[in-house]
Amino acid sequence: MNNKVNLWAILLAFLVGQGIYLAWFYLLADRWLDLNGLTPDFVAENQGIDLYITGAYTILLMTGVLAWLFRKMKVQTAREGLWIAAVIGFVFTYLPNSLQDQMAFRPSTLRWVEGGVYVLIAGVVGLILGAWTIQEEEE
């Protein structure tokens, strides 16, 4: 049996991922501003809709790529999906960004504020995709 791409799982995972992203930065906004040396006024004056569009398609692409990988890897459980996606999120998003932050002498706490969200999102997206697989018969 092969896994079939489940568009409903992708949609749900995307929406949950967006919710995690919004909640994360809502809760950590003051800390993020402080660690970056920014003020709320500066952010309000300089952010536009493109920030939200970029955030949405980043999570949509993450979800779609994980769904494709899971199909190729024949991931069939929530546990498999959670662990594989969390490892991918840590290795391919957190670690490179952490290195970049270290080279720019940015505070170590900022690495977890900015990078931790993607590890969490990847893990939850992986859990949803792994749990909600559709099996198709091999021909």
Buried (B, 14 or more C-beta within 10 A) or exposed (E): EEBEBBEEBBEBBBEBBBEBBEEBBEEBEEBBBBBBEEEEEEBEEEEEEEEEEEBBEBBBEBBBEBBEBBBEEEBBEBEBBBBBBBBBBBEBBBBEBBEEBEEEEBEEEBBBBBBBBBBBBBBBBBBBBBBBBEEEEEE
